[in-house]
Amino acid sequence: MKHESLSDDILLLETERLVLRPLQTKDAAGLLALYAIPEVTEFTDIPTMQEESEALRWIEELNAMRRAGQGLRWGVFDRESGGLIGTCGFHHWDQSRRRAEISYDLSPKWWGQGYMREALQAVLQFGFDRLNLHRIEALVDPRDTRSQNLLYGLGFKLEGVLRDHDLIKDHFQDDMVFALLEGEWKKQA
Ligand SMILES: CC(C)(COP(=O)(O)OP(=O)(O)OC[C@H]1O[C@@H](n2cnc3c(N)ncnc32)[C@H](O)[C@@H]1OP(=O)(O)O)[C@@H](O)C(=O)NCCC(=O)NCCS
C-alpha cells in the first residue's frame, strides 16, 4: 500500500489492551509527559523535553514524515484509561527497497508487562502485510538490554555492531543492528 492511501482509519490498530493511532496535536501534553522522563529518551535521539511546544513540534515533524512517505509513528494508548503510554513506528522507510527501521518507547510505569511486545506485534503485522515491507531493522544501543530482549522475543536477529554510528546526547554510541525478514515473520505466525 502506497503512503498516499494510508488514511487515519487504516492506521487505527487495536490489540487486546491497546489502541494505536497516529499522534495528533491534541496529544502534545501526553507526549511531553512521556518525553520529559530521562529513562525514556536516554538511548534515543529524541530530546528530553521540557515544554509542550517541543512535543508539538515533534508531532508536526512526524506528520511531515508521514506525508513524505518516509515513515509512520503511532501513539500507543491504554485501552482502559485512554491515556498515552508510549509511541512506536517506522522511519527511514524506503518504499522501493521494501525496508524500514522500527523504534519505540514506553513510559517506565508500563515496563515489564508486555505492552510494547503487544504493540509491535500489530505494527510488524501492519508493516509486512499493508506496507509490503520485506525487511524491518532496528538499531539499538548496547546498554539498552530491555530493547534487545524485546527484539529477540519478536524474532529479530542480531546482524552486527556499527561502531560509533550514532551521536546521542553529545556522545558517539555503537549501534547493534537487528533485522526481521518477511519470511521469518510469516513462519512464526
Ligand atoms: C524498550 C522498552 C519499550 C521495553 O519495554 P519492556 O516493558 O521491557 O518491553 P515489553 O513491553 O515487551 O515487556 C517485556 C517484559 O514484560 C514481561 N511480561 C509480563 N507480561 C507479559 C505478557 N503478557 N507478554 C509479554 N511479556 C510480558 C516480560 O517477561 C518482560 O519482563 P522482563 O523485562 O522483566 O523480562 C522500554 O524499556 C523503553 O521504553 N525504553 C526507553 C526507550 C528505548 O530505549 N527505546 C528503544 C529505542 S530502539
Ligand as a Chemical Component Dictionary entry (heavy atoms), coordinates in Angstrom:
data_LIG
# 
_chem_comp.id                   LIG 
_chem_comp.type                 NON-POLYMER 
_chem_comp.pdbx_formal_charge   0 
_chem_comp.three_letter_code    LIG 
# 
loop_
_chem_comp_atom.comp_id 
_chem_comp_atom.atom_id 
_chem_comp_atom.alt_atom_id 
_chem_comp_atom.type_symbol 
_chem_comp_atom.charge 
_chem_comp_atom.model_Cartn_x 
_chem_comp_atom.model_Cartn_y 
_chem_comp_atom.model_Cartn_z 
_chem_comp_atom.pdbx_ordinal 
LIG C1  C1  C 0 12.359 -0.701  25.106 1  
LIG C2  C2  C 0 11.117 -0.748  26.002 2  
LIG C3  C3  C 0 9.896  -0.321  25.209 3  
LIG C4  C4  C 0 10.944 -2.170  26.520 4  
LIG O1  O1  O 0 9.889  -2.204  27.464 5  
LIG P1  P1  P 0 9.508  -3.576  28.206 6  
LIG O2  O2  O 0 8.383  -3.317  29.100 7  
LIG O3  O3  O 0 10.736 -4.178  28.759 8  
LIG O4  O4  O 0 9.052  -4.480  26.974 9  
LIG P2  P2  P 0 7.739  -5.335  26.815 10 
LIG O5  O5  O 0 6.567  -4.470  26.717 11 
LIG O6  O6  O 0 7.982  -6.250  25.667 12 
LIG O7  O7  O 0 7.647  -6.172  28.150 13 
LIG C5  C5  C 0 8.531  -7.245  28.355 14 
LIG C6  C6  C 0 8.523  -7.592  29.820 15 
LIG O8  O8  O 0 7.185  -7.807  30.241 16 
LIG C7  C7  C 0 7.063  -9.122  30.852 17 
LIG N1  N1  N 0 5.684  -9.538  30.598 18 
LIG C8  C8  C 0 4.700  -9.520  31.534 19 
LIG N2  N2  N 0 3.543  -9.867  30.976 20 
LIG C9  C9  C 0 3.777  -10.129 29.678 21 
LIG C10 C10 C 0 2.970  -10.522 28.596 22 
LIG N3  N3  N 0 1.650  -10.715 28.754 23 
LIG N4  N4  N 0 3.532  -10.681 27.370 24 
LIG C11 C11 C 0 4.845  -10.484 27.193 25 
LIG N5  N5  N 0 5.678  -10.091 28.196 26 
LIG C12 C12 C 0 5.144  -9.909  29.426 27 
LIG C13 C13 C 0 8.185  -9.888  30.197 28 
LIG O9  O9  O 0 8.541  -11.000 30.978 29 
LIG C14 C14 C 0 9.270  -8.838  30.184 30 
LIG O10 O10 O 0 9.698  -8.630  31.512 31 
LIG P3  P3  P 0 11.236 -8.537  31.963 32 
LIG O11 O11 O 0 11.789 -7.333  31.279 33 
LIG O12 O12 O 0 11.182 -8.386  33.417 34 
LIG O13 O13 O 0 11.847 -9.801  31.449 35 
LIG C15 C15 C 0 11.301 0.203   27.230 36 
LIG O14 O14 O 0 12.376 -0.228  28.005 37 
LIG C16 C16 C 0 11.544 1.667   26.829 38 
LIG O15 O15 O 0 10.604 2.383   26.506 39 
LIG N6  N6  N 0 12.807 2.127   26.888 40 
LIG C17 C17 C 0 13.114 3.509   26.585 41 
LIG C18 C18 C 0 13.053 3.806   25.108 42 
LIG C19 C19 C 0 14.034 2.979   24.327 43 
LIG O16 O16 O 0 15.130 2.750   24.750 44 
LIG N7  N7  N 0 13.597 2.542   23.142 45 
LIG C20 C20 C 0 14.400 1.730   22.260 46 
LIG C21 C21 C 0 14.899 2.522   21.140 47 
LIG S1  S1  S 0 15.420 1.441   19.824 48 
# 
loop_
_chem_comp_bond.comp_id 
_chem_comp_bond.atom_id_1 
_chem_comp_bond.atom_id_2 
_chem_comp_bond.value_order 
_chem_comp_bond.pdbx_ordinal 
LIG C1  C2  SING 1  
LIG C2  C3  SING 2  
LIG C2  C4  SING 3  
LIG C2  C15 SING 4  
LIG C4  O1  SING 5  
LIG O1  P1  SING 6  
LIG P1  O2  DOUB 7  
LIG P1  O3  SING 8  
LIG P1  O4  SING 9  
LIG O4  P2  SING 10 
LIG P2  O5  DOUB 11 
LIG P2  O6  SING 12 
LIG P2  O7  SING 13 
LIG O7  C5  SING 14 
LIG C5  C6  SING 15 
LIG C6  O8  SING 16 
LIG C6  C14 SING 17 
LIG O8  C7  SING 18 
LIG C7  N1  SING 19 
LIG C7  C13 SING 20 
LIG N1  C8  SING 21 
LIG N1  C12 SING 22 
LIG C8  N2  DOUB 23 
LIG N2  C9  SING 24 
LIG C9  C10 SING 25 
LIG C9  C12 DOUB 26 
LIG C10 N3  SING 27 
LIG C10 N4  DOUB 28 
LIG N4  C11 SING 29 
LIG C11 N5  DOUB 30 
LIG N5  C12 SING 31 
LIG C13 O9  SING 32 
LIG C13 C14 SING 33 
LIG C14 O10 SING 34 
LIG O10 P3  SING 35 
LIG P3  O11 DOUB 36 
LIG P3  O12 SING 37 
LIG P3  O13 SING 38 
LIG C15 O14 SING 39 
LIG C15 C16 SING 40 
LIG C16 O15 DOUB 41 
LIG C16 N6  SING 42 
LIG N6  C17 SING 43 
LIG C17 C18 SING 44 
LIG C18 C19 SING 45 
LIG C19 O16 DOUB 46 
LIG C19 N7  SING 47 
LIG N7  C20 SING 48 
LIG C20 C21 SING 49 
LIG C21 S1  SING 50 
# 
